[in-house]
Amino acid sequence: MAYVNHRDPPPYLPLSGTAADEYALGHAVFNTDFLAVGTSAAGRRAGLGPIFNAPSCDECHNEGAHGRGPDYEGPAPNALVVQLQVLSAGAQANAAAADPPGDPVYGRIFSPGAVVGFMPEGQVLIHYHVLQRTYPDGTLWTLRQPTYELTQLNYGPLARNILIKPRLAPALFGVGLLEAVPAKAAGPGAGRFGWQAAALNIRDQTTRALAREMGITSADRPIDDCTDAQTECLTQRHPETPEMSDELLSALLTFEKWLAVPANPMPATPAQQAAGLQLFTATGCSICHQPEQPVALLTPDGKPLPERIQPYTDLSVHDLGTGLDDHDTTGIVHATRFRTAPLWGMGYRFSRESKPTFLHDGRARSIEEAILWHDGEAAGVRERFENLPRAQREQLLRFVGAL
C-alpha cells in the first residue's frame, strides 16, 4: 500500500467507526514518550522504567519501520537491544519458543537508560573487525564482524554463563498479516515473532517489549525486568496495578495488527520483477524467503477475506552458520537459529533510509553483505550467489531492494 505520509501509516484494510478510532489511539500510544512514576501531570503516560532501553515504541520502530542499526563503532543505538539469557548445562540459544531466564542481576534485557534517581545498568559498546574477501571473478567485498562490550556495570559483574544476544528492532509492517498465516503453512514451532520466533503472537511480543524494554507493565505482564538484586528498582514495583491500561494496550495492539506494508514508491517494471524472481529462485533464496503465504483474514466487521500475501519468508527458524551465532560472556560461540526475515517493504526502506542496516544486529550495511553472511543451511545459496556473474549479482540485489 502506498504511504502518502510516512508519519501517518495506513491500515491494510479501510477502517471506520470504532476500529478507526482504536487504530488512531493506538498510533498515539505507539508514539508516546512515557514518563517516570510521580512526574507532574504525566497521567496515563506514567510508568516508564525505572530502568529501560527506550521511552517509547516509536524510539526503536519509527512509525513501524525497521530500527536503525549502528553506523560505526561505539555506543549501541537504542534500537539495538541486548538480550541476556542464562545457559544451563547443555542448553542452546535456539530454544526459540521458550522464555529462558536472564542474568540473575541484570535480567533479560540490558538497560542503558534510567529515570532520574536510578542507575542505568551500563553501556553497550560495539567493536568491528573487518573481513575482506573476493568473488571468484576477482571483485573485492568486505564485511564487518561485531563484538559487544558491556561496560560501566552499575550492579556488579554479569554471570559467566550468560548469552549476549544483540537484536535490532525489526519492522512492524504487516505483522497482523503474518499472524493470519495458518499454522499449517508456517514453519514448525509455536512462535512466529521476534528474530528467533520466540513470541507466540503480536500481543505476546508487544507486552514482552513493554515490560522488559520500557519497564511498563500490563495485565498480561505485571512484572517488569527488575531483578531481586536491584532493590531500588523493586521499590517502584506494584504488580497489582498495571501501568498500561487494558484500553491503551488494546488500542496499541489494534494499530500493530492493522498496520499496512508500504509499497515501493519506485517499483520495478513487471519484466524486471519477473526476471529478478527467476534469479532469486534459481539461486535458492526462495527456499526460505518464500515469496507467498496464504492468510485467513477477517474484515473489521468479522467477515472472512481469503487472501495471499507476498512477505518473502517461511516464518521458520534456520541455522545460518557460526558467523551469526551468539556468544556468551566468556566468548564461547553458541548455536543460534534465526527466523527468516520478511523482505517485503524493502523498496520503501531504501526510499526512506540513507544507510539501512540488515540482519539481527545491523552488522550488514547492504543486502549484499547480508547475503554474504549466510552460511549453515544457507551456505549453498550464498555460494551460488558468489558464483554469479557480476551483472546477475547486481540484478538480484536490485530485485530484493525493490520488493
BAVO-226475 format. One record per residue (C-alpha): residue number from 0; residue in one letter; x, y, z. Coordinates in nm, 3 decimals, padded with zeros to 5 digits. Example, Ala and Ser with C-alpha at 12.3 -4.5 7.8 and 13.67 -1.06 7.14 Angstrom:
<recs>
+------+------+---------+---------+---------+
! resi ! resn !    east !   north !      up !
+------+------+---------+---------+---------+
!    0 !    A !  01.230 ! -00.450 !  00.780 !
!    1 !    S !  01.367 ! -00.106 !  00.714 !
+------+------+---------+---------+---------+
</recs>
This chain:
<recs>
+------+------+---------+---------+---------+
! resi ! resn !    east !   north !      up !
+------+------+---------+---------+---------+
!    0 !    M !  00.000 !  00.000 !  00.000 !
!    1 !    A !  00.125 !  00.349 ! -00.082 !
!    2 !    Y !  00.226 !  00.557 !  00.220 !
!    3 !    V !  00.121 !  00.912 !  00.134 !
!    4 !    N !  00.268 !  01.042 !  00.460 !
!    5 !    H !  00.518 !  00.823 !  00.645 !
!    6 !    R !  00.409 !  00.989 !  00.971 !
!    7 !    D !  00.055 !  00.863 !  00.915 !
!    8 !    P !  00.094 !  00.492 !  00.829 !
!    9 !    P ! -00.232 !  00.348 !  00.697 !
!   10 !    P ! -00.407 !  00.020 !  00.784 !
!   11 !    Y ! -00.404 ! -00.252 !  00.519 !
!   12 !    L ! -00.786 ! -00.251 !  00.506 !
!   13 !    P ! -01.014 !  00.055 !  00.534 !
!   14 !    L ! -01.128 !  00.107 !  00.892 !
!   15 !    S ! -01.425 !  00.306 !  01.014 !
!   16 !    G ! -01.612 !  00.374 !  01.332 !
!   17 !    T ! -01.474 !  00.216 !  01.649 !
!   18 !    A ! -01.197 !  00.031 !  01.465 !
!   19 !    A ! -01.069 !  00.355 !  01.309 !
!   20 !    D ! -01.078 !  00.530 !  01.645 !
!   21 !    E ! -00.888 !  00.243 !  01.810 !
!   22 !    Y ! -00.627 !  00.247 !  01.534 !
!   23 !    A ! -00.574 !  00.623 !  01.576 !
!   24 !    L ! -00.549 !  00.591 !  01.955 !
!   25 !    G ! -00.305 !  00.300 !  01.919 !
!   26 !    H ! -00.089 !  00.507 !  01.686 !
!   27 !    A ! -00.080 !  00.781 !  01.950 !
!   28 !    V !  00.017 !  00.528 !  02.222 !
!   29 !    F !  00.288 !  00.391 !  01.992 !
!   30 !    N !  00.438 !  00.740 !  01.955 !
!   31 !    T !  00.405 !  00.839 !  02.322 !
!   32 !    D !  00.716 !  00.904 !  02.530 !
!   33 !    F !  00.627 !  00.754 !  02.868 !
!   34 !    L !  00.737 !  00.927 !  03.188 !
!   35 !    A !  00.856 !  00.820 !  03.529 !
!   36 !    V !  00.604 !  00.745 !  03.801 !
!   37 !    G !  00.540 !  01.061 !  04.001 !
!   38 !    T !  00.606 !  01.301 !  03.712 !
!   39 !    S !  00.375 !  01.600 !  03.736 !
!   40 !    A !  00.074 !  01.578 !  03.501 !
!   41 !    A !  00.202 !  01.252 !  03.348 !
!   42 !    G ! -00.145 !  01.098 !  03.369 !
!   43 !    R ! -00.168 !  00.776 !  03.171 !
!   44 !    R !  00.185 !  00.828 !  03.039 !
!   45 !    A !  00.333 !  00.738 !  03.380 !
!   46 !    G !  00.515 !  00.409 !  03.429 !
!   47 !    L !  00.846 !  00.429 !  03.242 !
!   48 !    G !  01.132 !  00.231 !  03.389 !
!   49 !    P !  01.277 !  00.287 !  03.638 !
!   50 !    I !  01.542 !  00.123 !  03.419 !
!   51 !    F !  01.470 !  00.090 !  03.048 !
!   52 !    N !  01.603 !  00.072 !  02.695 !
!   53 !    A !  01.378 !  00.335 !  02.531 !
!   54 !    P !  01.087 !  00.557 !  02.645 !
!   55 !    S !  00.853 !  00.478 !  02.353 !
!   56 !    C !  00.775 !  00.214 !  02.091 !
!   57 !    D !  00.849 !  00.472 !  01.822 !
!   58 !    E !  01.202 !  00.528 !  01.954 !
!   59 !    C !  01.308 !  00.193 !  01.805 !
!   60 !    H !  01.035 !  00.126 !  01.544 !
!   61 !    N !  00.987 !  00.473 !  01.394 !
!   62 !    E !  00.627 !  00.475 !  01.264 !
!   63 !    G !  00.651 !  00.096 !  01.242 !
!   64 !    A !  00.977 !  00.090 !  01.046 !
!   65 !    H !  01.290 ! -00.118 !  01.095 !
!   66 !    G !  01.527 !  00.008 !  01.366 !
!   67 !    R !  01.833 !  00.199 !  01.257 !
!   68 !    G !  02.143 ! -00.006 !  01.323 !
!   69 !    P !  02.490 !  00.121 !  01.413 !
!   70 !    D !  02.680 !  00.319 !  01.151 !
!   71 !    Y !  03.015 !  00.296 !  01.329 !
!   72 !    E !  03.187 !  00.154 !  01.632 !
!   73 !    G !  03.092 !  00.292 !  01.969 !
!   74 !    P !  02.777 !  00.303 !  02.184 !
!   75 !    A !  02.490 !  00.091 !  02.055 !
!   76 !    P !  02.181 !  00.281 !  01.935 !
!   77 !    N !  01.858 !  00.236 !  02.133 !
!   78 !    A !  01.710 !  00.027 !  01.853 !
!   79 !    L !  01.974 ! -00.241 !  01.918 !
!   80 !    V !  01.850 ! -00.421 !  02.227 !
!   81 !    V !  02.083 ! -00.659 !  02.409 !
!   82 !    Q !  01.900 ! -00.961 !  02.546 !
!   83 !    L !  02.059 ! -01.172 !  02.818 !
!   84 !    Q !  01.997 ! -01.544 !  02.863 !
!   85 !    V !  02.113 ! -01.799 !  03.116 !
!   86 !    L !  02.272 ! -02.104 !  02.956 !
!   87 !    S !  02.220 ! -02.410 !  03.170 !
!   88 !    A !  02.428 ! -02.723 !  03.111 !
!   89 !    G !  02.378 ! -02.834 !  02.751 !
!   90 !    A !  02.129 ! -02.556 !  02.673 !
!   91 !    Q !  02.136 ! -02.395 !  02.331 !
!   92 !    A !  02.034 ! -02.049 !  02.214 !
!   93 !    N !  01.796 ! -02.197 !  01.962 !
!   94 !    A !  01.521 ! -02.284 !  02.211 !
!   95 !    A !  01.317 ! -02.029 !  02.020 !
!   96 !    A !  00.969 ! -02.086 !  02.160 !
!   97 !    A !  01.088 ! -02.092 !  02.522 !
!   98 !    D !  01.129 ! -01.795 !  02.754 !
!   99 !    P !  01.455 ! -01.876 !  02.930 !
!  100 !    P !  01.567 ! -01.680 !  03.238 !
!  101 !    G !  01.801 ! -01.384 !  03.214 !
!  102 !    D !  02.100 ! -01.277 !  03.418 !
!  103 !    P !  02.028 ! -01.307 !  03.794 !
!  104 !    V !  02.127 ! -00.941 !  03.844 !
!  105 !    Y !  02.058 ! -00.770 !  03.508 !
!  106 !    G !  01.751 ! -00.962 !  03.396 !
!  107 !    R !  01.655 ! -01.048 !  03.039 !
!  108 !    I !  01.732 ! -00.705 !  02.887 !
!  109 !    F !  02.045 ! -00.497 !  02.945 !
!  110 !    S !  01.907 ! -00.148 !  03.008 !
!  111 !    P !  02.129 !  00.155 !  02.932 !
!  112 !    G !  01.862 !  00.406 !  03.043 !
!  113 !    A !  01.711 !  00.501 !  03.377 !
!  114 !    V !  01.474 !  00.763 !  03.515 !
!  115 !    V !  01.606 !  01.035 !  03.744 !
!  116 !    G !  01.718 !  00.893 !  04.077 !
!  117 !    F !  01.801 !  00.545 !  03.946 !
!  118 !    M !  02.115 !  00.395 !  03.795 !
!  119 !    P !  02.112 !  00.251 !  03.444 !
!  120 !    E !  02.258 ! -00.094 !  03.412 !
!  121 !    G !  02.550 !  00.021 !  03.199 !
!  122 !    Q !  02.654 !  00.085 !  02.841 !
!  123 !    V !  02.688 ! -00.134 !  02.532 !
!  124 !    L !  02.990 ! -00.067 !  02.311 !
!  125 !    I !  03.030 ! -00.220 !  01.965 !
!  126 !    H !  03.367 ! -00.302 !  01.809 !
!  127 !    Y !  03.413 ! -00.419 !  01.450 !
!  128 !    H !  03.670 ! -00.642 !  01.284 !
!  129 !    V !  03.681 ! -00.605 !  00.905 !
!  130 !    L !  03.677 ! -00.923 !  00.696 !
!  131 !    Q !  03.792 ! -00.894 !  00.336 !
!  132 !    R !  03.743 ! -01.149 !  00.057 !
!  133 !    T !  03.695 ! -01.163 ! -00.320 !
!  134 !    Y !  03.433 ! -01.313 ! -00.550 !
!  135 !    P !  03.550 ! -01.580 ! -00.797 !
!  136 !    D !  03.556 ! -01.306 ! -01.063 !
!  137 !    G !  03.803 ! -01.106 ! -00.851 !
!  138 !    T !  03.563 ! -00.840 ! -00.721 !
!  139 !    L !  03.652 ! -00.737 ! -00.366 !
!  140 !    W !  03.398 ! -00.742 ! -00.080 !
!  141 !    T !  03.420 ! -00.664 !  00.291 !
!  142 !    L !  03.215 ! -00.747 !  00.597 !
!  143 !    R !  03.227 ! -00.606 !  00.949 !
!  144 !    Q !  03.218 ! -00.860 !  01.232 !
!  145 !    P !  03.096 ! -00.712 !  01.561 !
!  146 !    T !  03.190 ! -00.785 !  01.919 !
!  147 !    Y !  02.992 ! -00.643 !  02.211 !
!  148 !    E !  03.134 ! -00.498 !  02.529 !
!  149 !    L !  02.902 ! -00.437 !  02.824 !
!  150 !    T !  03.071 ! -00.169 !  03.034 !
!  151 !    Q !  03.007 !  00.060 !  03.333 !
!  152 !    L !  02.823 ! -00.224 !  03.505 !
!  153 !    N !  02.647 ! -00.047 !  03.790 !
!  154 !    Y !  02.509 ! -00.358 !  03.955 !
!  155 !    G !  02.818 ! -00.579 !  03.956 !
!  156 !    P !  02.950 ! -00.835 !  03.707 !
!  157 !    L !  02.741 ! -01.044 !  03.471 !
!  158 !    A !  02.724 ! -01.414 !  03.541 !
!  159 !    R !  02.973 ! -01.625 !  03.343 !
!  160 !    N !  02.708 ! -01.842 !  03.180 !
!  161 !    I !  02.516 ! -01.555 !  03.020 !
!  162 !    L !  02.449 ! -01.544 !  02.648 !
!  163 !    I !  02.467 ! -01.195 !  02.495 !
!  164 !    K !  02.202 ! -01.157 !  02.225 !
!  165 !    P !  02.207 ! -00.825 !  02.032 !
!  166 !    R !  01.876 ! -00.780 !  01.850 !
!  167 !    L !  01.786 ! -00.489 !  01.621 !
!  168 !    A !  01.424 ! -00.373 !  01.625 !
!  169 !    P !  01.253 ! -00.530 !  01.321 !
!  170 !    A !  00.987 ! -00.357 !  01.111 !
!  171 !    L !  00.629 ! -00.398 !  01.230 !
!  172 !    F !  00.477 ! -00.354 !  00.885 !
!  173 !    G !  00.229 ! -00.632 !  00.811 !
!  174 !    V !  00.264 ! -00.818 !  01.142 !
!  175 !    G ! -00.112 ! -00.867 !  01.151 !
!  176 !    L ! -00.095 ! -01.031 !  00.810 !
!  177 !    L !  00.185 ! -01.260 !  00.928 !
!  178 !    E ! -00.020 ! -01.352 !  01.233 !
!  179 !    A ! -00.302 ! -01.453 !  00.996 !
!  180 !    V ! -00.088 ! -01.713 !  00.815 !
!  181 !    P ! -00.237 ! -02.051 !  00.913 !
!  182 !    A ! -00.022 ! -02.264 !  01.141 !
!  183 !    K ! -00.002 ! -02.544 !  00.885 !
!  184 !    A !  00.154 ! -02.304 !  00.632 !
!  185 !    A !  00.415 ! -02.157 !  00.869 !
!  186 !    G !  00.730 ! -02.323 !  00.994 !
!  187 !    P !  00.732 ! -02.563 !  01.290 !
!  188 !    G !  00.719 ! -02.427 !  01.643 !
!  189 !    A !  00.473 ! -02.225 !  01.843 !
!  190 !    G !  00.631 ! -01.884 !  01.793 !
!  191 !    R !  00.607 ! -01.651 !  01.496 !
!  192 !    F !  00.756 ! -01.316 !  01.601 !
!  193 !    G !  01.097 ! -01.192 !  01.707 !
!  194 !    W !  01.432 ! -01.276 !  01.547 !
!  195 !    Q !  01.409 ! -01.631 !  01.680 !
!  196 !    A !  01.030 ! -01.671 !  01.655 !
!  197 !    A !  01.015 ! -01.679 !  02.035 !
!  198 !    A !  00.694 ! -01.474 !  02.072 !
!  199 !    L !  00.364 ! -01.654 !  02.019 !
!  200 !    N !  00.172 ! -01.363 !  01.866 !
!  201 !    I !  00.159 ! -00.984 !  01.842 !
!  202 !    R !  00.020 ! -00.947 !  02.193 !
!  203 !    D !  00.294 ! -01.165 !  02.341 !
!  204 !    Q !  00.570 ! -00.978 !  02.159 !
!  205 !    T !  00.429 ! -00.636 !  02.246 !
!  206 !    T !  00.372 ! -00.698 !  02.616 !
!  207 !    R !  00.720 ! -00.850 !  02.649 !
!  208 !    A !  00.876 ! -00.542 !  02.494 !
!  209 !    L !  00.668 ! -00.304 !  02.708 !
!  210 !    A !  00.763 ! -00.478 !  03.033 !
!  211 !    R !  01.125 ! -00.560 !  02.962 !
!  212 !    E !  01.246 ! -00.282 !  02.733 !
!  213 !    M !  01.037 !  00.008 !  02.867 !
!  214 !    G !  00.953 ! -00.108 !  03.218 !
!  215 !    I !  00.580 ! -00.065 !  03.153 !
!  216 !    T !  00.365 ! -00.339 !  03.299 !
!  217 !    S !  00.028 ! -00.464 !  03.180 !
!  218 !    A ! -00.234 ! -00.713 !  03.294 !
!  219 !    D ! -00.059 ! -00.969 !  03.071 !
!  220 !    R !  00.284 ! -00.899 !  03.218 !
!  221 !    P !  00.254 ! -00.737 !  03.561 !
!  222 !    I !  00.628 ! -00.776 !  03.634 !
!  223 !    D !  00.899 ! -00.566 !  03.470 !
!  224 !    D !  01.266 ! -00.662 !  03.419 !
!  225 !    C !  01.392 ! -00.555 !  03.763 !
!  226 !    T !  01.559 ! -00.842 !  03.950 !
!  227 !    D !  01.573 ! -00.918 !  04.320 !
!  228 !    A !  01.929 ! -00.784 !  04.322 !
!  229 !    Q !  01.810 ! -00.439 !  04.206 !
!  230 !    T !  01.648 ! -00.336 !  04.533 !
!  231 !    E !  01.592 !  00.031 !  04.443 !
!  232 !    C !  01.421 ! -00.069 !  04.120 !
!  233 !    L !  01.189 ! -00.300 !  04.316 !
!  234 !    T !  01.056 ! -00.008 !  04.519 !
!  235 !    Q !  00.866 !  00.101 !  04.207 !
!  236 !    R !  00.704 ! -00.238 !  04.151 !
!  237 !    H !  00.329 ! -00.262 !  04.205 !
!  238 !    P !  00.216 ! -00.572 !  04.012 !
!  239 !    E ! -00.143 ! -00.534 !  04.130 !
!  240 !    T ! -00.171 ! -00.207 !  03.934 !
!  241 !    P ! -00.068 ! -00.242 !  03.566 !
!  242 !    E !  00.097 !  00.072 !  03.430 !
!  243 !    M ! -00.067 !  00.040 !  03.087 !
!  244 !    S ! -00.444 !  00.011 !  03.099 !
!  245 !    D ! -00.633 ! -00.255 !  02.908 !
!  246 !    E ! -00.784 !  00.022 !  02.694 !
!  247 !    L ! -00.447 !  00.161 !  02.581 !
!  248 !    L ! -00.297 ! -00.185 !  02.530 !
!  249 !    S ! -00.595 ! -00.290 !  02.318 !
!  250 !    A ! -00.557 !  00.023 !  02.105 !
!  251 !    L ! -00.183 ! -00.032 !  02.063 !
!  252 !    L ! -00.242 ! -00.390 !  01.951 !
!  253 !    T ! -00.510 ! -00.271 !  01.707 !
!  254 !    F ! -00.263 ! -00.030 !  01.549 !
!  255 !    E !  00.001 ! -00.302 !  01.514 !
!  256 !    K ! -00.246 ! -00.562 !  01.386 !
!  257 !    W ! -00.379 ! -00.347 !  01.102 !
!  258 !    L ! -00.056 ! -00.166 !  01.007 !
!  259 !    A ! -00.002 ! -00.194 !  00.631 !
!  260 !    V !  00.308 ! -00.294 !  00.438 !
!  261 !    P !  00.437 !  00.008 !  00.243 !
!  262 !    A !  00.470 ! -00.030 ! -00.131 !
!  263 !    N !  00.788 !  00.069 ! -00.311 !
!  264 !    P !  00.734 !  00.427 ! -00.436 !
!  265 !    M !  00.952 !  00.337 ! -00.739 !
!  266 !    P !  00.860 ! -00.025 ! -00.817 !
!  267 !    A !  01.037 ! -00.240 ! -01.073 !
!  268 !    T !  00.866 ! -00.299 ! -01.407 !
!  269 !    P !  00.680 ! -00.632 ! -01.447 !
!  270 !    A !  00.959 ! -00.758 ! -01.674 !
!  271 !    Q !  01.228 ! -00.664 ! -01.421 !
!  272 !    Q !  01.023 ! -00.822 ! -01.142 !
!  273 !    A !  00.980 ! -01.149 ! -01.335 !
!  274 !    A !  01.348 ! -01.170 ! -01.430 !
!  275 !    G !  01.458 ! -01.092 ! -01.076 !
!  276 !    L !  01.223 ! -01.350 ! -00.926 !
!  277 !    Q !  01.356 ! -01.614 ! -01.164 !
!  278 !    L !  01.712 ! -01.540 ! -01.050 !
!  279 !    F !  01.600 ! -01.527 ! -00.683 !
!  280 !    T !  01.451 ! -01.875 ! -00.725 !
!  281 !    A !  01.743 ! -02.019 ! -00.923 !
!  282 !    T !  01.995 ! -01.928 ! -00.652 !
!  283 !    G !  01.775 ! -02.089 ! -00.385 !
!  284 !    C !  01.684 ! -01.771 ! -00.196 !
!  285 !    S !  01.315 ! -01.855 ! -00.228 !
!  286 !    I !  01.355 ! -02.181 ! -00.033 !
!  287 !    C !  01.345 ! -01.985 !  00.293 !
!  288 !    H !  01.237 ! -01.642 !  00.170 !
!  289 !    Q !  00.919 ! -01.791 !  00.024 !
!  290 !    P !  00.751 ! -01.526 ! -00.192 !
!  291 !    E !  00.392 ! -01.610 ! -00.096 !
!  292 !    Q !  00.196 ! -01.726 !  00.205 !
!  293 !    P ! -00.177 ! -01.787 !  00.245 !
!  294 !    V ! -00.365 ! -01.588 !  00.507 !
!  295 !    A ! -00.706 ! -01.631 !  00.663 !
!  296 !    L ! -00.819 ! -01.273 !  00.717 !
!  297 !    L ! -01.127 ! -01.120 !  00.869 !
!  298 !    T ! -01.258 ! -00.776 !  00.777 !
!  299 !    P ! -01.310 ! -00.531 !  01.066 !
!  300 !    D ! -01.673 ! -00.649 !  01.090 !
!  301 !    G ! -01.567 ! -01.013 !  01.115 !
!  302 !    K ! -01.627 ! -01.138 !  00.759 !
!  303 !    P ! -01.376 ! -01.383 !  00.608 !
!  304 !    L ! -01.146 ! -01.242 !  00.343 !
!  305 !    P ! -00.920 ! -01.513 !  00.193 !
!  306 !    E ! -00.601 ! -01.364 !  00.057 !
!  307 !    R ! -00.242 ! -01.441 ! -00.032 !
!  308 !    I !  00.042 ! -01.217 !  00.076 !
!  309 !    Q !  00.399 ! -01.174 ! -00.051 !
!  310 !    P !  00.617 ! -01.143 !  00.262 !
!  311 !    Y !  00.916 ! -01.343 !  00.132 !
!  312 !    T !  00.952 ! -01.559 !  00.444 !
!  313 !    D !  00.867 ! -01.910 !  00.554 !
!  314 !    L !  00.824 ! -01.790 !  00.915 !
!  315 !    S !  01.059 ! -02.068 !  01.022 !
!  316 !    V !  01.395 ! -02.066 !  01.201 !
!  317 !    H !  01.722 ! -02.180 !  01.042 !
!  318 !    D !  02.087 ! -02.231 !  01.125 !
!  319 !    L !  02.276 ! -01.960 !  00.935 !
!  320 !    G !  02.623 ! -02.065 !  01.045 !
!  321 !    T !  02.873 ! -01.981 !  01.318 !
!  322 !    G !  02.940 ! -01.632 !  01.184 !
!  323 !    L !  02.597 ! -01.519 !  01.304 !
!  324 !    D !  02.589 ! -01.726 !  01.624 !
!  325 !    D !  02.563 ! -01.556 !  01.962 !
!  326 !    H !  02.848 ! -01.554 !  02.215 !
!  327 !    D !  02.843 ! -01.582 !  02.592 !
!  328 !    T !  03.030 ! -01.360 !  02.838 !
!  329 !    T !  03.341 ! -01.579 !  02.806 !
!  330 !    G !  03.345 ! -01.552 !  02.427 !
!  331 !    I !  03.223 ! -01.906 !  02.358 !
!  332 !    V !  03.002 ! -01.941 !  02.050 !
!  333 !    H !  02.657 ! -02.099 !  02.090 !
!  334 !    A !  02.447 ! -02.226 !  01.801 !
!  335 !    T !  02.166 ! -01.984 !  01.721 !
!  336 !    R !  01.874 ! -02.029 !  01.484 !
!  337 !    F !  01.708 ! -01.727 !  01.326 !
!  338 !    R !  01.363 ! -01.679 !  01.177 !
!  339 !    T !  01.365 ! -01.595 !  00.807 !
!  340 !    A !  01.328 ! -01.217 !  00.794 !
!  341 !    P !  01.042 ! -01.092 !  00.571 !
!  342 !    L !  01.172 ! -00.894 !  00.274 !
!  343 !    W !  00.855 ! -00.702 !  00.187 !
!  344 !    G !  00.876 ! -00.325 !  00.223 !
!  345 !    M !  01.242 ! -00.323 !  00.118 !
!  346 !    G !  01.190 ! -00.065 ! -00.157 !
!  347 !    Y !  01.022 !  00.167 !  00.093 !
!  348 !    R !  01.320 !  00.128 !  00.327 !
!  349 !    F !  01.561 !  00.237 !  00.056 !
!  350 !    S !  01.340 !  00.535 ! -00.028 !
!  351 !    R !  01.348 !  00.650 !  00.336 !
!  352 !    E !  01.689 !  00.547 !  00.472 !
!  353 !    S !  02.025 !  00.668 !  00.351 !
!  354 !    K !  02.217 !  00.399 !  00.543 !
!  355 !    P !  01.993 !  00.098 !  00.607 !
!  356 !    T !  02.139 ! -00.192 !  00.803 !
!  357 !    F !  02.040 ! -00.558 !  00.796 !
!  358 !    L !  02.048 ! -00.885 !  00.990 !
!  359 !    H !  01.965 ! -00.936 !  01.357 !
!  360 !    D !  02.228 ! -00.693 !  01.486 !
!  361 !    G !  02.256 ! -00.447 !  01.199 !
!  362 !    R !  02.608 ! -00.556 !  01.107 !
!  363 !    A !  02.529 ! -00.573 !  00.734 !
!  364 !    R !  02.538 ! -00.236 !  00.559 !
!  365 !    S !  02.378 ! -00.364 !  00.239 !
!  366 !    I !  02.169 ! -00.651 !  00.104 !
!  367 !    E !  02.489 ! -00.785 ! -00.049 !
!  368 !    E !  02.662 ! -00.802 !  00.291 !
!  369 !    A !  02.356 ! -00.969 !  00.443 !
!  370 !    I !  02.369 ! -01.243 !  00.177 !
!  371 !    L !  02.742 ! -01.293 !  00.224 !
!  372 !    W !  02.690 ! -01.356 !  00.596 !
!  373 !    H !  02.461 ! -01.652 !  00.519 !
!  374 !    D !  02.615 ! -01.989 !  00.598 !
!  375 !    G !  02.499 ! -02.312 !  00.761 !
!  376 !    E !  02.175 ! -02.416 !  00.595 !
!  377 !    A !  02.214 ! -02.127 !  00.350 !
!  378 !    A !  02.576 ! -02.197 !  00.254 !
!  379 !    G !  02.480 ! -02.334 ! -00.087 !
!  380 !    V !  02.265 ! -02.031 ! -00.163 !
!  381 !    R !  02.548 ! -01.795 ! -00.072 !
!  382 !    E !  02.794 ! -01.991 ! -00.288 !
!  383 !    R !  02.559 ! -01.977 ! -00.587 !
!  384 !    F !  02.527 ! -01.601 ! -00.535 !
!  385 !    E !  02.906 ! -01.563 ! -00.519 !
!  386 !    N !  02.948 ! -01.756 ! -00.844 !
!  387 !    L !  02.701 ! -01.547 ! -01.041 !
!  388 !    P !  02.845 ! -01.308 ! -01.299 !
!  389 !    R !  02.868 ! -00.959 ! -01.158 !
!  390 !    A !  02.579 ! -00.833 ! -01.372 !
!  391 !    Q !  02.350 ! -01.105 ! -01.236 !
!  392 !    R !  02.457 ! -01.040 ! -00.876 !
!  393 !    E !  02.362 ! -00.676 ! -00.922 !
!  394 !    Q !  02.035 ! -00.775 ! -01.088 !
!  395 !    L !  01.944 ! -00.996 ! -00.791 !
!  396 !    L !  02.033 ! -00.722 ! -00.543 !
!  397 !    R !  01.817 ! -00.473 ! -00.734 !
!  398 !    F !  01.526 ! -00.720 ! -00.726 !
!  399 !    V !  01.544 ! -00.765 ! -00.348 !
!  400 !    G !  01.592 ! -00.392 ! -00.296 !
!  401 !    A !  01.275 ! -00.318 ! -00.494 !
!  402 !    L !  01.041 ! -00.555 ! -00.305 !
+------+------+---------+---------+---------+
</recs>
